[in-house]
């Protein structure tokens, strides 16, 4: 027997799709605007998970340039047909608009960490697609949208048969279910003579949940269960919140599991804030006398600790990456030696500055997921900025409207006004090198503190996160020296502001050169330590 502790994948691992192949369990999660696209993890015991690769090439042309924040790759659905892994997913190119501007793709691989086929576009009714395999036939599930004035944004769940070779539609598209409450994320399985349609219900925030409908025929009709299988909408004090977007999987001994997303909120004076994003959890499931799935421990609230009938398989600690692979992530494109090079200087990473941090096209940023409410990051940077358009440093990142950064950059001498890029001062002075602490939210960019630093040696930058507080510092003469006051880390969450946001807080390094795109900065000793409560 193994005891798993939820969430099993911690920090920005939403929309989990769980599949079992033999003794292994595999999970695919959403990546949105980040690379690597569609991270994949595996486990033998459901408690200890390791990175198992990603769906390479999931973004056509290996680029998500221009996609909006929290757009990109949503809700991949992983499946196994006995010979191949399949993944269906959607690239979302607009967020919060009446139209679903998106493309749904399917890719396959014979091994989870192997080569994935080039993505092929299929019928693209909406996001959160899934595949259902039965008797050699292939079916595509999706939600549909009615963008017209007065139409329903979530207008029901549809099913389309696909030709297994060409992936073109076979016959008509079937409407399976419509419901007054928002439903999405359909998954389909057959159990005990019934087709069970597992649905995400209520949106992916505090009202989220899992609801199951069933029918005797694949194409319907389907009848919704009166009770939710999973939700936390009725108890804001539970340690796991936003529980929803589930998938049912059978274990080798005939017992059942439910994978689902969840979040661990901070309770702040400004309300609940989920700085770690949405994460992956697993529950034990049984079937009641009426043939409906229920949580094994009763009710519909997620459990933090779950007993599962597996043999424990602990994993050795993950070694720091020798290159720019996982756990490093990048925005809208994979790392490339033209702007991120780990080989030019042994033990260092060189970033070439490009666009500013609010670009959707060429941001030179490397980041890793923050996985606990207590965390610390530090890095040593060596750079020689000569204008305020050049900067490099340590960043806590959510998106371009929510980040905190401590950057090595250039400024005029103290007391002198800002006069543009050509400023040389009254006596031809070249200005000064400084550490600039800035915070960004939906109201704009603010400089919080400025500290003069010498440029004749590398400087170590750091930040300590305690719940909703982030305190930046640098090392002078072997001593940590604070820079500015504590900043509000809770702004780096799904729950701050009025716009839709779906990812999670990251810590990393970045560089910019807004004029020449030639300035470089070297980083070494990056460390992100996340400490569980």
C-alpha positions as CSV (number, residue, x, y, z in Angstrom):
1,X,0.0,0.0,0.0
2,X,1.2,3.5,-0.9
3,X,0.0,6.8,0.6
4,X,0.0,9.6,-2.0
5,X,-0.2,13.3,-0.9
6,X,-2.0,15.7,-3.1
7,X,-1.2,17.5,-5.2
8,X,1.1,14.8,-6.7
9,X,2.4,17.3,-9.3
10,X,2.9,20.5,-7.5
11,X,3.0,24.0,-9.0
12,X,1.5,24.8,-12.4
13,X,0.4,21.4,-13.6
14,X,-3.3,21.8,-14.6
15,X,-5.8,19.8,-16.6
16,X,-4.2,16.4,-15.9
17,X,-5.0,13.6,-18.3
18,X,-4.1,10.2,-16.7
19,X,-3.6,7.0,-18.5
20,X,-2.2,3.6,-17.4
21,X,-0.1,1.3,-19.6
22,X,1.0,-1.8,-17.9
23,X,2.5,-0.9,-14.5
24,X,3.1,2.7,-15.5
25,X,0.9,5.7,-15.0
26,X,1.4,8.7,-17.3
27,X,0.0,12.2,-16.9
28,X,-0.1,15.0,-19.6
29,X,-0.7,18.6,-18.4
30,X,-1.5,21.9,-20.1
31,X,1.5,24.1,-21.0
32,X,-0.3,27.2,-22.4
33,X,2.2,29.7,-23.8
34,X,5.2,27.9,-22.3
35,X,7.7,25.4,-23.8
36,X,8.3,22.5,-23.4
37,X,4.9,21.8,-24.9
38,X,2.6,19.3,-23.0
39,X,4.9,18.1,-20.2
40,X,4.6,14.4,-19.5
41,X,5.2,12.7,-16.1
42,X,5.2,9.0,-15.1
43,X,4.9,7.0,-11.9
44,X,4.7,3.4,-10.8
45,X,3.1,4.0,-7.5
46,X,1.0,7.2,-8.1
47,X,2.9,9.0,-5.3
48,X,6.3,9.6,-6.8
49,X,6.4,11.2,-10.2
50,X,9.2,12.0,-12.6
51,X,9.4,14.1,-15.8
52,X,9.2,11.7,-18.8
53,X,9.5,14.2,-21.7
54,X,7.1,16.3,-23.6
55,X,5.1,16.3,-26.8
56,X,7.8,17.7,-29.1
57,X,6.4,19.6,-32.0
58,X,3.0,20.1,-30.5
59,X,3.1,23.7,-31.6
60,X,3.1,23.8,-35.4
61,X,6.3,25.4,-36.6
62,X,7.7,25.0,-33.0
63,X,6.4,28.5,-32.2
64,X,3.6,30.1,-30.3
65,X,4.6,33.6,-31.1
66,X,1.8,36.1,-30.7
67,X,-0.6,33.9,-28.7
68,X,-2.1,35.7,-25.8
69,X,-1.1,35.2,-22.2
70,X,-2.8,32.0,-20.9
71,X,-3.5,31.1,-24.5
72,X,-1.5,28.5,-26.4
73,X,-1.9,24.8,-25.6
74,X,-4.9,23.9,-23.5
75,X,-6.0,20.6,-21.8
76,X,-4.2,17.8,-23.7
77,X,-5.9,14.4,-23.5
78,X,-3.6,11.4,-23.4
79,X,-4.8,7.9,-24.4
80,X,-3.4,4.5,-25.3
81,X,-5.0,2.2,-28.0
82,X,-2.8,-0.9,-27.2
83,X,-0.1,0.1,-29.7
84,X,0.3,3.8,-29.6
85,X,-0.1,6.8,-27.3
86,X,-2.4,9.5,-28.7
87,X,-2.7,13.1,-27.6
88,X,-5.4,15.5,-28.6
89,X,-5.1,19.2,-27.7
90,X,-6.0,22.7,-28.8
91,X,-3.9,25.7,-29.6
92,X,-6.0,28.7,-28.4
93,X,-5.2,31.9,-30.2
94,X,-7.7,34.3,-28.4
95,X,-8.8,34.4,-24.8
96,X,-12.0,36.0,-23.6
97,X,-13.5,36.8,-27.0
98,X,-16.9,35.6,-28.4
99,X,-15.1,33.5,-30.9
100,X,-13.1,30.3,-30.3
101,X,-10.1,31.1,-32.5
102,X,-8.4,27.8,-32.1
103,X,-7.1,24.7,-33.8
104,X,-7.4,21.2,-32.5
105,X,-4.6,18.7,-33.2
106,X,-3.8,15.0,-32.8
107,X,-0.4,13.5,-32.5
108,X,0.8,9.9,-31.7
109,X,3.9,8.1,-30.4
110,X,4.9,4.5,-29.7
111,X,6.8,5.5,-26.6
112,X,5.9,8.3,-24.2
113,X,9.3,9.9,-24.4
114,X,9.9,9.1,-28.0
115,X,9.3,10.9,-31.2
116,X,5.8,12.3,-31.7
117,X,4.2,12.5,-35.1
118,X,3.7,15.9,-36.7
119,X,0.4,17.3,-35.4
120,X,-2.6,17.0,-37.7
121,X,-5.5,19.3,-37.4
122,X,-8.9,17.8,-36.8
123,X,-12.4,19.1,-36.4
124,X,-12.0,22.1,-34.1
125,X,-15.4,22.8,-32.4
126,X,-13.8,24.0,-29.2
127,X,-11.1,23.5,-26.6
128,X,-10.5,20.5,-24.2
129,X,-10.8,17.7,-26.8
130,X,-10.5,14.0,-26.0
131,X,-10.2,10.8,-27.9
132,X,-12.2,7.6,-27.3
133,X,-11.1,4.3,-28.7
134,X,-13.5,1.4,-29.1
135,X,-13.4,-1.7,-31.3
136,X,-10.8,-0.2,-33.6
137,X,-12.8,3.0,-34.1
138,X,-11.7,6.5,-33.1
139,X,-14.0,9.2,-31.8
140,X,-13.3,12.9,-31.0
141,X,-15.1,14.6,-28.1
142,X,-15.3,18.3,-27.8
143,X,-17.4,21.2,-26.6
144,X,-19.0,23.6,-29.1
145,X,-19.6,27.3,-29.1
146,X,-22.3,29.6,-30.4
147,X,-20.6,32.9,-30.8
148,X,-23.6,34.8,-32.0
149,X,-25.2,37.5,-29.8
150,X,-27.5,35.6,-27.4
151,X,-25.7,32.3,-28.1
152,X,-24.2,30.0,-25.5
153,X,-20.4,30.2,-25.2
154,X,-20.5,26.6,-23.9
155,X,-23.2,25.1,-26.1
156,X,-22.8,21.4,-25.4
157,X,-20.6,18.4,-25.8
158,X,-20.3,16.9,-29.3
159,X,-18.8,13.6,-30.7
160,X,-17.4,13.0,-34.1
161,X,-16.0,9.8,-35.5
162,X,-12.6,10.1,-37.1
163,X,-10.9,7.9,-39.7
164,X,-8.0,6.4,-37.9
165,X,-5.6,6.9,-40.8
166,X,-6.6,10.3,-42.2
167,X,-8.3,11.7,-39.1
168,X,-11.0,13.1,-41.3
169,X,-14.6,13.1,-40.0
170,X,-16.7,10.0,-40.6
171,X,-20.4,10.7,-40.7
172,X,-22.2,13.4,-38.8
173,X,-21.3,15.1,-35.5
174,X,-23.5,14.1,-32.6
175,X,-24.7,16.4,-29.8
176,X,-24.3,14.4,-26.6
177,X,-25.4,16.8,-23.9
178,X,-26.3,20.4,-23.1
179,X,-26.6,21.8,-19.7
180,X,-27.4,25.1,-18.0
181,X,-24.2,25.0,-16.0
182,X,-21.0,25.4,-17.8
183,X,-19.6,22.0,-18.9
184,X,-16.4,21.2,-20.8
185,X,-13.4,18.9,-20.7
186,X,-15.3,15.7,-21.8
187,X,-13.8,12.3,-21.2
188,X,-15.5,9.0,-22.2
189,X,-15.2,5.5,-20.9
190,X,-17.3,2.3,-20.9
191,X,-18.1,0.5,-17.6
192,X,-20.6,-2.2,-16.7
193,X,-22.7,-1.7,-19.9
194,X,-22.8,2.1,-19.6
195,X,-21.0,4.9,-21.4
196,X,-19.9,7.4,-18.8
197,X,-19.2,11.0,-19.9
198,X,-16.9,12.7,-17.4
199,X,-17.2,16.4,-17.5
200,X,-15.6,19.5,-16.1
201,X,-18.3,21.6,-14.6
202,X,-18.6,25.2,-13.4
203,X,-15.5,26.8,-14.9
204,X,-11.9,26.3,-13.8
205,X,-12.1,28.7,-10.8
206,X,-13.7,28.4,-7.3
207,X,-16.9,26.9,-8.7
208,X,-15.1,24.1,-10.5
209,X,-16.1,20.4,-10.2
210,X,-16.5,17.0,-11.9
211,X,-19.9,15.8,-13.0
212,X,-20.7,12.5,-14.7
213,X,-23.4,11.7,-17.2
214,X,-24.2,8.2,-18.6
215,X,-26.0,6.6,-21.4
216,X,-26.6,3.1,-22.9
217,X,-25.6,4.2,-26.4
218,X,-22.4,5.9,-27.4
219,X,-24.2,8.7,-29.2
220,X,-26.6,9.3,-26.4
221,X,-28.9,10.3,-24.8
222,X,-26.9,11.0,-21.7
223,X,-28.4,11.6,-18.2
224,X,-26.5,13.7,-15.7
225,X,-25.9,12.4,-12.2
226,X,-27.7,14.4,-9.7
227,X,-24.6,14.6,-7.5
228,X,-21.1,15.9,-8.4
229,X,-18.4,13.4,-8.3
230,X,-16.0,16.1,-7.1
231,X,-16.1,19.7,-6.2
232,X,-15.0,22.2,-3.5
233,X,-17.4,25.0,-4.4
234,X,-19.4,24.5,-1.2
235,X,-16.5,24.8,1.3
236,X,-14.0,27.6,0.9
237,X,-12.0,26.4,3.9
238,X,-10.8,23.1,2.3
239,X,-7.0,23.0,1.8
240,X,-7.5,21.8,-1.8
241,X,-9.7,24.2,-3.9
242,X,-10.9,24.5,-7.5
243,X,-11.1,20.7,-7.8
244,X,-12.3,19.7,-11.2
245,X,-11.4,18.6,-14.7
246,X,-11.3,14.9,-14.0
247,X,-10.5,11.6,-15.7
248,X,-11.3,8.1,-14.5
249,X,-8.7,5.3,-14.9
250,X,-8.8,1.6,-13.9
251,X,-6.0,0.0,-12.0
252,X,-4.7,-3.5,-12.7
253,X,-6.7,-5.0,-9.7
254,X,-10.0,-3.4,-10.9
255,X,-9.9,-0.5,-8.5
256,X,-10.4,3.0,-10.0
257,X,-8.8,6.4,-9.8
258,X,-9.7,10.0,-10.6
259,X,-7.1,12.5,-11.7
260,X,-8.1,16.1,-11.4
261,X,-6.8,19.6,-11.1
262,X,-6.8,21.5,-7.8
263,X,-5.2,24.5,-6.2
264,X,-3.8,25.4,-2.8
265,X,-4.9,29.0,-1.9
266,X,-3.2,31.5,0.3
267,X,-5.7,33.4,2.5
268,X,-4.7,37.0,2.3
269,X,-6.4,40.3,3.3
270,X,-7.2,40.7,-0.4
271,X,-8.9,37.3,-0.6
272,X,-7.8,33.8,-1.7
273,X,-4.9,33.7,-4.0
274,X,-3.5,30.6,-5.7
275,X,0.1,31.7,-6.5
276,X,1.1,28.1,-7.4
277,X,-1.5,27.9,-10.1
278,X,-3.6,24.8,-10.6
279,X,-2.0,21.4,-9.8
280,X,-2.5,17.7,-10.3
281,X,-4.2,15.5,-7.8
282,X,-5.5,11.9,-7.6
283,X,-8.4,10.4,-5.7
284,X,-9.6,6.8,-5.2
285,X,-13.0,6.0,-6.7
286,X,-15.5,3.3,-6.2
287,X,-18.8,2.5,-8.0
288,X,-22.1,2.6,-6.0
289,X,-24.9,0.1,-6.1
290,X,-26.5,2.1,-9.0
291,X,-23.3,1.9,-11.0
292,X,-22.3,5.5,-10.5
293,X,-18.7,6.6,-9.7
294,X,-18.1,8.0,-6.2
295,X,-15.1,9.1,-4.2
296,X,-14.0,6.1,-2.1
297,X,-13.8,8.2,1.1
298,X,-17.3,9.5,0.6
299,X,-18.8,12.9,-0.3
300,X,-17.3,14.9,-3.1
301,X,-14.5,16.8,-1.5
302,X,-10.9,15.9,-2.5
303,X,-8.7,14.2,0.1
304,X,-5.1,15.4,0.7
305,X,-3.9,11.9,1.6
306,X,-5.1,8.8,-0.4
307,X,-4.2,5.2,0.1
308,X,-3.6,3.4,-3.2
309,X,-2.8,-0.4,-3.7
310,X,0.6,0.0,-5.3
311,X,4.1,-0.9,-4.2
312,X,6.1,2.3,-3.2
313,X,8.7,3.3,-5.8
314,X,10.6,6.3,-4.4
315,X,12.7,8.3,-6.9
316,X,16.2,9.7,-6.4
317,X,16.4,13.4,-6.2
318,X,16.4,15.0,-9.6
319,X,19.8,16.3,-10.7
320,X,20.1,19.9,-11.8
321,X,19.9,20.1,-15.6
322,X,23.2,20.3,-17.4
323,X,21.5,22.1,-20.3
324,X,18.3,24.2,-20.7
325,X,16.0,21.2,-20.5
326,X,13.3,20.6,-17.8
327,X,12.6,22.0,-15.3
328,X,13.5,25.1,-17.4
329,X,10.7,26.6,-19.4
330,X,10.6,29.4,-22.0
331,X,7.9,31.6,-23.4
332,X,6.3,30.9,-26.8
333,X,9.4,29.2,-28.3
334,X,12.0,26.6,-27.2
335,X,15.4,27.8,-26.1
336,X,17.8,28.4,-28.9
337,X,21.6,29.0,-28.8
338,X,21.0,32.3,-30.7
339,X,19.6,33.8,-27.5
340,X,20.0,31.2,-24.7
341,X,23.3,29.3,-24.7
342,X,24.5,26.9,-21.9
343,X,27.6,25.8,-23.8
344,X,29.5,29.0,-24.6
345,X,30.9,29.2,-21.0
346,X,31.0,26.1,-18.9
347,X,28.8,26.3,-15.9
348,X,27.1,29.5,-17.1
349,X,24.0,30.3,-19.1
350,X,24.4,33.2,-21.5
351,X,21.2,35.2,-22.5
352,X,21.1,37.7,-25.3
353,X,18.7,40.4,-24.6
354,X,15.9,40.9,-27.0
355,X,12.4,42.3,-26.5
356,X,11.0,43.6,-23.3
357,X,9.2,41.5,-20.8
358,X,5.8,42.3,-22.2
359,X,6.5,41.0,-25.7
360,X,4.5,38.1,-27.1
361,X,7.3,37.4,-29.6
362,X,10.9,37.3,-28.4
363,X,11.3,37.4,-24.7
364,X,14.7,36.1,-23.4
365,X,13.4,34.4,-20.3
366,X,14.2,31.1,-18.6
367,X,12.1,30.1,-15.7
368,X,11.1,27.2,-13.4
369,X,7.9,26.5,-11.6
370,X,7.4,27.7,-8.0
371,X,5.9,24.6,-6.3
372,X,5.4,25.7,-2.6
373,X,4.3,28.7,-0.7
374,X,7.8,29.0,0.8
375,X,10.5,29.3,-1.7
376,X,13.9,30.9,-2.4
377,X,15.7,31.6,-5.6
378,X,19.1,33.0,-6.2
379,X,21.5,33.4,-9.2
380,X,24.8,35.1,-9.9
381,X,24.9,37.4,-12.9
382,X,27.7,39.1,-14.8
383,X,26.9,41.8,-17.3
384,X,27.9,45.3,-18.4
385,X,24.8,47.3,-19.3
386,X,25.6,50.7,-20.9
387,X,22.1,52.1,-21.3
388,X,18.7,51.8,-19.6
389,X,17.5,49.8,-22.6
390,X,19.7,46.9,-21.4
391,X,19.0,44.9,-18.3
392,X,19.4,41.4,-16.9
393,X,18.4,39.8,-13.6
394,X,16.2,37.6,-11.5
395,X,12.4,37.6,-12.0
396,X,9.3,36.2,-10.3
397,X,6.9,35.8,-13.2
398,X,3.3,35.2,-13.9
399,X,2.6,37.1,-17.1
400,X,3.5,40.5,-18.5
401,X,0.9,42.2,-16.2
402,X,2.2,40.4,-13.1
403,X,5.9,40.1,-12.4
404,X,8.5,41.3,-9.9
405,X,12.2,41.6,-11.0
406,X,15.6,42.7,-9.6
407,X,17.7,43.7,-12.6
408,X,21.3,44.8,-13.2
409,X,20.9,47.9,-15.5
410,X,22.2,51.4,-16.2
411,X,20.9,54.7,-14.8
412,X,21.9,58.4,-14.8
413,X,23.9,59.7,-11.8
414,X,21.8,60.2,-8.7
415,X,19.8,63.3,-8.9
416,X,20.1,63.7,-12.7
417,X,16.9,63.7,-14.8
418,X,16.1,60.9,-17.3
419,X,17.1,62.3,-20.7
420,X,16.9,59.3,-23.0
421,X,19.4,56.9,-24.4
422,X,22.1,59.4,-25.4
423,X,22.6,61.0,-22.0
424,X,26.2,61.6,-21.1
425,X,25.9,64.2,-18.4
426,X,27.3,67.7,-18.2
427,X,30.9,66.5,-17.9
428,X,30.5,63.5,-20.2
429,X,30.0,61.0,-17.4
430,X,28.8,57.6,-18.4
431,X,26.2,57.1,-15.7
432,X,26.1,54.3,-13.2
433,X,25.4,50.6,-12.9
434,X,22.5,49.8,-10.6
435,X,20.2,47.1,-9.3
436,X,16.6,48.2,-10.1
437,X,13.7,46.5,-8.3
438,X,10.4,46.8,-10.2
439,X,6.9,45.5,-9.8
440,X,4.3,45.2,-12.6
441,X,0.5,44.8,-12.3
442,X,-2.4,45.8,-14.4
443,X,-2.0,49.4,-13.4
444,X,1.5,49.7,-14.8
445,X,5.2,49.4,-14.0
446,X,6.7,50.9,-10.9
447,X,10.3,51.2,-9.8
448,X,10.4,50.3,-6.1
449,X,14.1,50.7,-5.3
450,X,17.5,51.5,-6.8
451,X,20.9,50.4,-5.5
452,X,24.3,51.3,-6.9
453,X,26.6,48.3,-7.5
454,X,30.1,47.8,-8.8
455,X,30.6,46.2,-12.2
456,X,34.0,44.8,-11.7
457,X,32.7,41.4,-10.4
458,X,29.6,39.3,-10.7
459,X,26.7,40.0,-8.4
460,X,24.5,37.5,-6.7
461,X,20.7,38.3,-6.6
462,X,18.1,36.5,-4.6
463,X,14.5,36.5,-3.5
464,X,12.7,34.8,-0.6
465,X,9.0,34.1,-0.8
466,X,7.0,33.5,2.4
467,X,3.3,33.1,1.5
468,X,2.2,36.4,-0.1
469,X,5.4,38.3,0.6
470,X,8.5,38.4,-1.7
471,X,11.7,40.0,-0.4
472,X,14.5,40.6,-2.8
473,X,18.2,40.9,-1.8
474,X,21.7,40.8,-3.1
475,X,25.0,39.6,-1.6
476,X,27.5,42.3,-0.6
477,X,30.8,41.2,1.1
478,X,29.2,37.8,1.8
479,X,26.2,39.3,3.5
480,X,22.6,39.5,2.2
481,X,21.5,43.0,1.8
482,X,17.8,43.7,1.3
483,X,16.6,45.7,-1.7
484,X,13.3,47.6,-1.1
485,X,10.4,46.4,1.0
486,X,8.4,43.2,0.8
487,X,6.4,43.0,-2.4
488,X,3.0,41.4,-3.0
489,X,3.7,38.0,-4.4
490,X,-0.1,37.2,-4.4
491,X,-0.6,39.3,-7.5
492,X,1.2,36.5,-9.3
493,X,-1.8,34.3,-9.3
494,X,-4.9,33.2,-11.3
495,X,-7.1,35.2,-8.9
496,X,-5.7,38.7,-9.1
497,X,-7.3,41.1,-11.5
498,X,-10.3,40.8,-13.8
499,X,-8.7,39.0,-16.8
500,X,-8.7,35.3,-17.3
501,X,-5.4,33.8,-16.1
502,X,-4.6,30.1,-16.1
503,X,-0.9,29.4,-15.4
504,X,1.2,29.8,-12.2
505,X,4.1,31.6,-10.7
506,X,7.6,31.0,-12.0
507,X,11.1,32.0,-10.9
508,X,13.9,32.6,-13.4
509,X,16.3,34.8,-15.2
510,X,15.8,37.2,-18.1
511,X,17.6,39.8,-20.2
512,X,16.6,42.5,-22.6
513,X,18.2,44.8,-25.2
514,X,15.5,46.9,-26.7
515,X,17.7,48.7,-29.3
516,X,20.5,46.4,-30.6
517,X,19.4,43.0,-29.4
518,X,23.1,42.4,-28.8
519,X,23.7,42.9,-25.1
520,X,24.5,39.6,-23.2
521,X,24.4,38.6,-19.6
522,X,25.9,35.4,-18.1
523,X,24.2,33.6,-15.2
524,X,25.5,30.8,-12.9
525,X,24.4,29.0,-9.8
526,X,20.7,29.4,-10.3
527,X,18.9,27.7,-7.4
528,X,15.2,27.5,-6.7
529,X,14.4,25.8,-3.4
530,X,10.7,25.2,-2.5
531,X,9.9,24.0,1.0
532,X,6.6,22.2,1.7
533,X,4.5,23.5,4.6
